[in-house]
Amino acid sequence: TIPSGVDEVFFRIAPDRGSPNILHIRALERIYDAETLIRAVPLVVQEMPRARFVIAGTGSHASSLRELAHDLGVEDHIGFKGAVDHASIAELMRSASVYVSCARADGTSIALMEAIAAGLVPVVTDIGANRPLVTDGEDGFLFNPGDERDLADKILKAFSRGIPLEILDKKRSGFKDTVSWGSIAKRFIAGYDRLIVRSGR
């Protein structure tokens, strides 16, 4: 199996590891469960008042999520960015230190791979698609899907230097050898070469 590749630009990002920004980049649909993230906001800011949540993306739940943020009194801690282009995603990652995904089901997430390539601390749901990419407590954090208290706890751990910076840098370096577009292209070419040899052409 050959995964989708990650643009080289993400490996060149020097993330602001002193930033209070927590970044979420998924469609605002039920399956990606941004509601759990918003419900975690009051729990995080209670311990870390300067925390800021950046939510990029659009979807059918955008209005209800804004209403929830208002009802919880945390709208000043959340920036809804709406639709963003690929170049803007790199900029958002450059100004963040933690990446969050609350997806209840997923395939191999390109956004998660980009966040790892950018050197962010990933805090993502404990589901099958994420476990090959994140080892809880070693190079990121996994939390129980739909559990805002567990999510808030893991976000706070991410900011307490729970993951050594050298581990993040080692992970992104090794990642470049396997999922950068240059590496992926070589794997595709090698695969096609093997097929050509087998076909006798």
N, C-alpha and C positions, 0 to 999 in steps of 0.2 A: 504494500500500500504506500502510495506517495501522497503526502499531504499537500494542501495548497501552500504556496510560499509566502514569505514575509518580505516586504519591500526593504531594501538596504537602508533606507532613510531612518528606519526605526532603530537600527543598530548604532547609528551615529548620534542618537539623542543622548544628551547629558541631562538626566532628570534632576529637577530641583528637589533633592531629598530632604530639604528643610521645609518644603511646601506643606501647608495644611490641606491641600486639595485632594479630595477623593473623587476619582473619575469613574463614571458609568457610561458605557457606549453600547447600547443595545436598542433595538426597536421597542417602543413603548406599547408592548402587547402583553397580554396576560401571561404567556409562557415565559417571558423574561422577567416578570415579577418585580418591577421597580417599586411596587408598593411596599414590599418588605424593606427595601433600602430606605424609603422615606420614613417608615415607622421606626427604623433604627436611628434616624437622625437625632431625635430628642435625647436618646440614651447616650449617643456619642458626645453631643455638645454639652451635656451635663458634666462630663469629665474633661472635655476638650473644647472650650467655648470658641476657639478660633477656627475650628474645623469648617471647611466649606465643601459642599457636595456639588459636583459639576455633572449634569445629566445631559448627554448629547443624544439626539435621535428623536424621531417622531413616531406616531402610531395612534391607534384608536383610543388609548387610555391616557393620552396627554392631558386632556382637560381634567379628568377625575384625579390624576396625580397632583396637578397643581392645586386642586381643591383640598386634597388631603393634606398637602404641605401647609396650606392656609389654616385648616382646621386644627392642625397640631401646633401651630404657632412657630413653624420653623422655616417659613418661606424666605426669610432673610439669610438663611444658611445654605440655600439651594439656588444654583444657577441653571435654569433650563435653557439649553443652547439651541434646541430645535435641530433641524437637519444640518449636517456639517459635511463638507467634502473631505476627501482623503488627506489632503495637505493640512487641513485644519485639525484632523485627528492627531497627527504628529505633533502639532503645536500644543494641543491640549495635554498630551502625554508629557511633553517637555516641562510643563508647568505643574505637574502633579507628582505625588510620591506613592499613591496607593490606587490600585485598579480594583473595581468591584464588579462582579457579575452575579446576579440572583437567579439565573436561568434554572427552571425546574427540569428542563430536558434540553439537550443540545447535541450537535455533532461536534467535530473539532472546531473550536471557536477561533476564527482569525483574529478577532479583537483581543482575545486572551494571549495568543501567540505574539501579537504586536506589543502588548503591554510587557510581556516577559522580555522581548527583544529590546524594549526601551529601558529596562532596568527598574520597572515599578514593582512594588510588592503586590502580588495578586491575592485577593480575598474573594474566593469563588465558592459556589455551591458544591457540596460533596455528592457529585453525580459521576456516573461512569465516564462521561466525555472529558471531565476535568482531571480525574485522578492520574492519568498518564502524564499530565503536564505540571501538576502541582502536588508536592508531598507535604502534607499538613505539618506545620511547625519547623520544616527544614528549609524550604525555598518559597514558602507562601503559606496561606491558610485556607482550609476548607471549613465551611459552616453548613449546618443543617438547613436544607431548603425551607423557606417560609418562616424561619425562626429569627425574628429581628433582634432578639437578645443575644443569640449566639453570634449573629453578624456584627452587632455593635462591639461585642467582646473581642472578636477577631480584628476588627478595624483598629481598636485601641491597642491591641497587641502589636499590630503592624507599625503603629506610630511609636511604640516603646522600644524600637530597635530589636524586636523579637527575632528578626531575620538579619544576620550580619551582612553588611554591605558587600563583603568579599564573596559571600555565597551568591548574591544577586548578580554580581559581575561575572563570576565563574559560570553561572547558569546561562547568561545571555551570550557569553563567548562560545560555549559549547553549542548553544542553540543556533548560532550563526552558521556553524558547520553543517547543520542538518536541515534547517528550514528557510534560510535566506533564498531569494529567488535564484541566485547564481548556483547554489547547491542543488536546488530542486530541478533546475534546467539540466544540470549534468546528469541527474538520475533519470530524467525523461529521455535524454539522448542515449544514455547507456541502454535503457530498456528497448528503444527503437532499434539500436544497433544489434542487440541480441535477436530481435525478431527478424531482422533482415538476414542475419547469418542462418537462422533456422529455416527461413524460406528458400535459402540457396541462391539469393539474388546478389 
